[in-house]
Amino acid sequence: VLRLLGLAAEQLLLQLSDLGFQSLDLLGQSFILLDQLRDLGLLLADHLFKLSRLFFPDSLAFDRTGMLCPPVVDLPAEFN
């Protein structure tokens, strides 16, 4: 009986170890996805800022870093 309990405990520990490694792998993948989402959010913020400057060039605006940007006098070449 004790030998069977020992084997069952060993199997349980192996399964828990496998689950631990799988959870660490999933955690690493989630950090990669969060990093990619952050990059997409920053890219979207940049594009929205450029669009707002295109349609409202006379207004003051803050860029994504929090810097105050003066009104646009001449549009950049990328909008021509």
Stockholm file with secondary structure:
# STOCKHOLM 1.0

chainA/1-80         VLRLLGLAAEQLLLQLSDLGFQSLDLLGQSFILLDQLRDLGLLLADHLFKLSRLFFPDSLAFDRTGMLCPPVVDLPAEFN
#=GR chainA/1-80 SS CHHHHHHHHHHHHHHHHHHHHHHHHHHHHHHHHHHHHHHHHHHHHHHHHHHHHHHCTTSCEECTTSCEECCCSSCCGGGC
#=GC SS_cons        CHHHHHHHHHHHHHHHHHHHHHHHHHHHHHHHHHHHHHHHHHHHHHHHHHHHHHHCTTSCEECTTSCEECCCSSCCGGGC
//
